[in-house]
Amino acid sequence: MAGAVGDALVVPVVLAGALGAVAVASAGSGGWWGRRGGEGVRAEAKEARAAAQEAFYELEETQREVKLAVETVRAAEEDGSAQRALAELPAISGRVEQVTVNYLAALDAQDLDSEALDAGSAARARRQLEDVKGQLGAARAELNDFLRRLQPTLQHAEQQLMRVTPAVEQAKRALLQATTVLDEVRGAGLRADDLAARLAELAPELGRLNEGPARHGVAATLRRADDVRRRAEAVSADAAQLPERARELDRRVSSLRTRLQALETKAETVEPALSELRRRFSTACWQDLQRVPEQVAETGRAAGQKLAEAARARDEQRWADATAAIGTVRALLETADGSVLAVNDRLRQLNEVQHDPNREIERARFALRDAQRLAMAGRSAPDPRHAAPLDQAVARLDQAVATLQAAGRHPDYWHFLTELAAVRDTAAQVIGMIRGDLGHR
């Protein structure tokens, strides 16, 4: 009886062992239980793959942000700040590249969609993918940290870039305005070839502006835009003034013709005045004026020739040549007018001093007394620097008067006038010296 009970207890245990052995055999041979466990590991591996792919896409997005920021900084910052800010980027990029290589290797390590994939391989793939996901996240975090540190430099670069578009647009508007004004001037019959050449020189600069700061840098682009704008505005201004410039040249040519005709009339008075000087006064009074008639005639002819050149240059719209020729004509006419005036003024002065030499003497003495009073103001004795030239001037005046009185019938009135003018100049110089000293005090 007892044996029978023992046998009964043994059987279930044996059966249980047998069933366990069958289960193990079934798992090893790909039975239902084995397939169920393998599919779970494969699913986990695929989830790890999807998570790694998402991490890779996020890393790529961050890389694009960093690339855009770096391009902005490099375009806008031309000094050492950009190099300093980007100094650590090569090392970071190298680590990101290595992580990318690891990620691609993890993807290629196992074909998670293959029916032949066993559970052990799937588990290894899952672990490898989870590891590379962590690497991708760490690489992204490093890029984000670099981007955070780059922000101050990036913001400054963006501010610089914001200035580029308005500056370039202003330059383009100035070019368009210059072209429009130049077309209007040409439509009015003025060639303006020099202005057209200046405008044509800006065409290559416009091409460089269109290439933008990415190629030439922000600072260079801003400088170029400002230069193009200023030069185009100068062309516009010169073109706008061209019609008035032409009218002004016409007026000046006409005015100089009138002056040239007036010179011819005034030149007719020179010879009679010289004749009277020769007849009434000593040689010393007029000898230096002997060649004035020839000089006035020569200067008048030269002025006429130059005026004709100015008129031709104006008709041919050679504005600079016309302006230069007009300047020469004016200088020649002033020289000739001065020569004519010198002769007639000499005759007037000599007539006046011959009629009343005392008038000139009193003028000189008054100037000396005025200087002497100022030299003694607030002093018991004058400053030697003031007294010495005034004493010399007094002696010079006395000598000139004595010489005139001793000359007889034909005194040298011109020498007399020259000496008295020198006396008055000395008095004026001393007064200027005294006032300068008072000003310094």
PyMOL commands that set and color helices and strands:
alter all, ss='L'
color gray80, all
select helices_A, chain A and resi 2-28+32-76+80-85+89-109+119-187+193-200+203-211+213-216+218-267+270-280+283-285+287-289+292-315+319-355+357-376+384-405+413-440
alter helices_A, ss='H'
color red, helices_A
deselect
rebuild
show_as cartoon
